[in-house]
Amino acid sequence: MPHRTTARQLVLGTGLSAALLAAGCTAPDPKAELEIAEAETYWAIESSVGSTHYIAPVVRLLVRAKGREPLRSVQATAVFRQKGDENQTWGTAWFQVASHNKPISPQGATLVLLQSDGRYHSADSIEQMLQHAQFKDATAEVFFRVGSSGWVSFLKTDVERRIGSRTVAPDAR
């Protein structure tokens, strides 16, 4: 005997399907999905051009997944500002943390390096640049986005006035 779908069953089924789809479409909460396991700031030496040397601020983070599912879409961005000019963006950086081809496994970690496109340049030595009277220290604010979520601030920090990372090799297990 063929089964007939009543109008009521059709309406209930459609409503249930819509509710399930809506529940699946909610944007993830980056703070519930990620945590910063380690954070470090420093100045990176970039390639010299002739006798002109360049340095740029960097935020180095070890980011850990907190959930039970792989994270397949995670981006990070940072805004760098010079102290004294906190209302002006001096530089930015962006990084694809996880993708469909390179997810973060549940409870896994990944290294994130955000190097500003704002930089100092001088004919002085690198060490002299950090001591120059016109040198301004920098701050960094780091944001993450998971899937379709909005950008969420995870860290506001000063960039240490030193060259290079204290860490030689990442400890991302």
Order of alpha helices (4+ residues) and beta strands (2+ residues): alpha-alpha-beta-beta-beta-beta-beta-beta-alpha-beta-beta
